Amino acid sequence: MNSFKVTTQETSNSKILKFEVNQFITQHQSFEFSNIDEAKASPLAQQLFYLPFVKKVYITSNFIAIERFSIVKWQDVQNEVSQQIEEYLNNGNVVINQDIAPKKTPVTVYAESTPNPGVIKFVANKKIANAAFEFTSIDTTKSSPLATELFHFPFVRAVFIDENYISVTKYDVAEWNDITNELREFIRAYIENDKEIISANAPEVIEKSTEKVEAHFETLDDISKEIINILEEYIKPAVASDGGNIQFDSYDEKTKTVKVILQGACSGCPSSTFTLKNGIENMLKEMLKGKVNTVEAING
């Protein structure tokens, strides 16, 4: 057997570093440990917790991700950790004790209709993304291996991925009765096999990190901030339940016009104009009296 080699890779979270291994180290399983007591099934994770800066350990098929406390910087300790993992593996030590490892929760995915007849929402029983991403063609899917795979189905027109669901838009040539089960099973198997759904280091992903979003929010005027807060608290949950998303685009103080972006099932939905005018626009007019005249979607 070839010897184990470990390389490091940064993630969108500066506190988490991936230690990638050139061979599989688990049986296509994923584990997360928050302390040494939780890590009884993993002698490797327990050893890593003896390092005073280790906060969390994630172990999956071909990498170990470690979240650090702020007492150190990765640049000061990553070589030492990488070497320690490499030596541990090359000495033939156990990564996961399967006899006492927690049993993996089976992945379930169910299909749910949306107000848009061209879109079905596939809901998983686990979190699959940290933000919302929309892909309108295979050329836009560099940040999502799952979206790339879905576009290989000839009837897939667009893909929208959010925290625990995927909305798929189809071409009219296909009927949902003929393709829903095939899509549902493909998505379920993809997630269950722990394949990468969203690439952690993709520029689009980094732009949607909490730090980037909060930094952009602070540059906006006060009315725009109020609009975003209303959208987040009152509008987004209802829109997400229908397999879609709404994003703030801009606010014009002179015309008192709010522009938004509709995504997922909301994009191109026959009822989206009604929802925009009679729901979102009325709510913003009521909650921000005298500050909003109209709401426009710049797509969909």
Number of C-alpha atoms within 10 A of each C-alpha: 4 7 12 18 17 24 15 17 13 15 16 19 14 11 16 21 19 21 22 19 20 13 15 13 19 18 11 13 16 17 20 16 20 15 17 19 10 13 21 17 21 21 17 22 28 19 14 22 21 11 11 11 18 20 19 19 23 17 23 18 19 19 22 24 20 24 19 20 15 11 8 13 13 18 8 8 11 16 13 11 17 20 14 15 20 18 16 17 19 12 10 9 11 15 17 21 14 13 8 10 13 12 10 10 9 9 15 17 21 16 17 15 16 18 16 20 14 20 30 23 28 23 23 20 14 15 12 19 18 15 14 20 23 20 22 16 14 18 9 12 20 16 20 22 14 20 27 19 14 20 20 10 12 11 17 21 19 21 27 23 29 21 16 17 25 28 26 26 22 21 13 12 7 13 12 15 8 9 13 18 13 10 17 20 14 15 22 19 14 16 20 17 13 14 13 14 17 22 18 18 14 14 12 15 20 17 13 16 15 13 13 12 12 11 10 10 14 10 10 13 11 11 15 19 16 15 18 17 13 17 20 14 10 12 17 16 15 12 19 19 13 21 29 30 25 21 16 18 14 16 21 13 13 7 11 14 17 22 18 19 17 23 26 33 30 27 20 16 21 14 12 19 15 12 15 19 14 11 13 19 19 17 18 21 15 12 13 15 10 10 19 23 15 17 19 18 18 10 12 15
